[in-house]
Amino acid sequence: MSAERPSDDHSASAPPAQVEALAFEAQHDADVPAELLSKRICDFDLHIEGRPLEKVIERFRDEIAARGMSHVRPVFYLSDIWGVTEGTVAIGIPFYLADDALRRVQKQRGGVVEGETEEEILRYLRHEMGHVVNYAYRLYTSEEWTTVFGPMSRPYVEDYKVAPFSTDFVRHLPGGYAQKHPDEDWAETFAVWMTDQLDWRELYVDSAGALAKLEYCARTMKELRDRAPEVINSVIDYEAKDIHTTVQEFYASFAIGDVIVPKSLDGDLQVIFARTKPDIADSATARTGDAALLMRRQRDFLANSVYRWTGVDTSVIQPVLTHLIARSTALKLTYPLSVRDEVLVEISGFLTTLAMNFVYKGKFIGS
């Protein structure tokens, strides 16, 4: 006996789309168990040893050795976020990556799991290793490093504007992260250089600024190959065992704020779905899908995709998606199943345009 995947088909004998949508919503947005929310993070059995994370780190150590950095020995520990405290060689890894239940909470409450797969965790580790090398050898104090990347003293801000596909920066982590600060620019450049079997010269052949930074990185790492680091401080800044807040309290800071969503998007939604309807002779027999249900199922993917290419945080995009889903339900919008992929392309482009307007104007619509 084989199980069938849920269908968007309104003409099938399955429950009405509205019932299916409610069932999906209940499953997707099911609340976290109260006993988990009330538990302090420090009281979880969180450690790297003996967990899948340990094997990833072992693989990463092999990468470090293969790249000729055996003199630099970073320490790995669980913290609240990815990070390396300036002046140390200790790499903090988000605690939720060491526990499946907390990983699910992060996805539901935090919006983004920074390291959903082994390959993705390695991407973050390579980035953090860039910080380690920068601090271990005090590269940021050199005149050449400052000329290439900018002064380390530049203000570090959380809200920064991304120039999509700028030829001056590499693209590694989501959100145009290299454009945030010179330290992040170096770390992203280093991560690209460190990635095994990546022909970065070919990849960035038409990006003069980014290529110059990669060439500097390659040259610098060759010079450092046999040099002992100046800094070996591995003092841990903020370990998971020191986080005495409950899960509920920790994720309270991730709550969606007062993001103003324009009310005039109904027309745009109707245009999107109207433009994607094919010329069908007998529309009464056409199989259709529910627009709101489609966006519910794809909301995490859509929000994360927009974040990757625009740098607009998912906490900003999610309220927009919530609004669009609600309005699609109220307007009873549907689409032909035969053009489902085209519908998703339209929605993705629509959200990306709204996000870029938000980046440059501080609001979704208007001049």
N, C-alpha and C positions, 0 to 999 in steps of 0.2 A: 504494500500500500504506500502510495506517495502522497505527500502533503502539498497542497497548492499554495502559492503565494497569494496574498490578498490582491484583489483586482480593483482598479478604478472604474471598471465597467458598470455603468448604471443600468444597462440592459440585461445583465446577468441576473441569476436567481439569488445572488448574495444579498445581505441586508442593505437597506438604502444607504447612500453615501453619507448622510448625516449621522446615522448610527455608527458606521465604520469610522468616521472622523472622530466622534466622541470616544470610541474605544481606543483609537490610536493616541489621541490626546491624553487619555487617562494613563496609558502605558508609558508614553514619552515623558509626561510631566508628573509621574507618580512621586509623591513626597518622600523625602529621605526618612528612614526609620527614626523615631524620636530618640531611642537609646543611642543611636550613632551621633545624632546632632548634639546631644548633651555630654558626650564624652570629650575629654580634653585631648588635644592632639598629642601631647607628651605621654599620654597613657596608652597610646596604641603601640603595638609591637613593631616599631619601625626600624629597620636596619637594612643595609645593603647586602651583607653577607648571607649567603644561602638563598637569595632571591634572584629572579631573572636579571635584575640590575647588575648583579655581580658579574655575570657572563658578558654583558655589554661592556662593562668597564675593563674586563680582561681583554676583550677584543680591541678596545680603545688603547690600552697600554701597548699592545702589539703595533698599532698604528704609530704611536709615539716613537717607539724604538725604530720602526722601519723608516721613519722620517729623520732619523739621526738626532733625536732630542733626548737621549738616554740620561743626559746630565740634569734634565728638569724632571722632578718627580712630584707631580701634583698630588694632593690629598683630596679624597672625595668624601663628602658627607651630605646628610639630608638636611635641608633647610626649608624656608618658606617659598623661595623662588630660585631659578637659575641665577648664578652670580659668582663673581670673584671679588672679594674685598680688595680694594687698591692696596698694594704693598704686600700681598700674600700670594701663595701658590696653592691655595685651597679652593676647590670647586664645589659650590653648593648646588645640590640637585633638589628639585621640588619633592617634598615628602610624599605626595600622593602617588608618585611613580613606584613606591615601594609597597603599595597596598591597593588591591583591586577595588575594594569598597570606596576608599577615598578617591580613587581615580574616577569612579562613577560620579561621586559628589562634585568633583572638580568640573567634570563635563557639564553637569546639570546646573551648578551654581556659578562656576567661574567662566563658563562659556568655551574656553580653549584648554585642551590638554597639550602642553608643550612637551611632546614626546610620546605619541600614541603607539609608535612602532619602534623596533630596535634601530632601524635606519634613521628615524627621526631623532631619537635620543643621541645617536652618534653625531648628527648635524649640530645639535646644541653643544655637545661636548667639544667638538672641534672649535666652535666659536669661543667657548669659555677658555679653551687652551690658548687661544690667541691672547686673551687678557693675561693669563699666567705668564706667557713668554714676554709680553710687554713689561709686566711688573718685575719678573725675575731678572731681566737684563736692563731694566730701566731705559728701554728704547725711547720712550716718550720724552726723555731729557735731551736727546740728540737734536741737532739743528736740522739734519736731513729728514728725520721722522716728522718733525714739526712742519717742515716745508711741504712734505708729501701729504700729510693727513690733517694738519692744523694743530693749534695749540691745545694741550691737554687742559689748560685752564678755562677753556670755553665753557660757558654755563651748560649744565646737563639738565635738559628739560624733558618732561614726559610727553608733552604735546609738541609735535614737530610736523612740518609739512613735507610730504614726499613728492619728489619730482619723478613720476613713473618713467621707468626705462632710461633714466639718466645714464649717459655714457661715462660718467665720472665715478660711478660706484658699482661694485659687484652686487649680485642678488643671491642671497643665501637663505637667511631666515625670513619669515613672512614680515610684511609691513615696511619694506624698504629700510630695514634696521640700520644699514650702513650709513644712512643719512642723518642719524640721530645725533652723533657726537664723534669727534675724531677717534676716541678710544674704541667705539663700536665700529667705525669704519675700518680701523686696523684689524679688529677681531674678525670681522666678516671677510676681509681680504685674506687673512691668515687661514680661515676655515676653508675657503675655496682652494687656496694653495695646498692645504693639507689633504683634501679629499682625494682618495686613492683612485687612480685610473681616470682622472678628469683632465682632459686636455684644455686647460684654462687659456692657453695662448690662442688656440683655435676658437674657443667659445667667446673670447673677448677681443677678437682680432679687429673688430670695428668700433671698439670702445676705448679710445686712446687714454682717457684718464684712469679708468679701472685697470687697464693693462699695465700702465706705468706703475701703479700701486702694487700689482701682483709681481712685476719684475723686481721692484724694490724688496718685496717680501722674500722672494726666492733667493735674491742675492744676499740679503741679511741673514737668512737662516743658514745659508752655506757658510757664511763667515762665523756663525755662532756654533757650528757643529761640534767643535772640540773645546769650546770655552765653558768653564763652570759659571753658573748663574751668580749674580751679585746678591740676589735676594732669595732666601730659602724659607722665609717665615710661613708656617702653615697653621697659624693660629686661626681657629674656627670662629666665625663672627656670630652666627645665629643658628644654632642647631635645632633640629626638630624636637629633641627632648627638652628644649628650653621654651617651647611654645605652650604656654599654660592656658591659652584660651580654648574654649570649646569649639567644635566644628561649626556650630551655629554662629558663634561670635566671630570666628575667623572669616566666614563667608558673608557676613553682614556687610563687609566693605565692598563686596562684589555686586551688591544689589544695584539694579538698573536705576539710574538717577532720572531727573526730570528732563528727558530728551523730548524736545518739542517736535512732534510729527505733524507735517502739514495735513490739513483736512481735504485738500483739493486734489488728491491723488486718484479719486474714483474714476475720473475721466481717463486718466492714463492707464489704469487697470483695464478698463473696458476696451481701450484701443489695443492694448497688448493682446488680449484674448480674441478680439474681433479680427485683427490682422492675421492671426494664425489659423483661422478657420478655412479649410479647403473648399473648393467648389464641388459639393456633393449633390448629386441630382435628387436623392431622396434623403433629406436631412433627418427624417423621422426614424430612420433605421441606423443612423450613425452612432457608433459607440462613443460615449463621452466620459470624461473624467471630471472630478470636482476640483476646481482651482484652489480652494482653501486647503483641501487635503493634500494636494501636491506640494504646496509650499510648507505645510506642517512637516511632511516627510523629508523635505530637502532643506529645512531652515538652518540646521547646523552647517551643512555643506555650503550653502549660499553665504551665510555670515562669515565663515572662515575663508572662503574664496575671496570675498570682497576685502577682508582684512589683509590677506596676503598681498593683494595687488594695489591697495590704496593706503594701507596703514591705518584705516579707520577701525577702531576697536569694535569687537563684536558686541560689547555692551551698548554701543551706539546704534548698531545695525539691527540688533534683535528687536527693539521697540518698533522699528519701522516694519519689520516682518510681521510682528504681532498685529500691527494696525492693518497691514495689507491682507492678512489672513481673515481678520474680523470683517473688513469691508467686502472681501470676496464672498464670505458667507452671507452677509446681508444682501449683496447684489445677486446672489445665486449664480455666480460666474462658473461656467464650464468650458471645456475645451475638447476637441476631438482627440481621442487617444492616438490617432495616426500621426499627430504633430506634437506629441509630448516633448520630444527633444527640442523642437523649435521654440516651444513655450518656455522651457527652462533657459534657453539662450536669451530670449527676450527679457525674462525676469532678471537674470544675472546682469545683463547690460543696463537695465533700468536701475537696479540697486547700485551698481558701480557708478553710474552718472550722478545719482543722488549723493553718494558718499564723496565723490570728488568735489561736488558743489559745497558740501559740508566742510571739507578741508580748506577750501580757498575763500569761502564766504561766511563760514560759521553757521550756516543754516542750509536746509535741504533744498529749498526753492526760493526764488526771489533774487533781485539784483543787489 
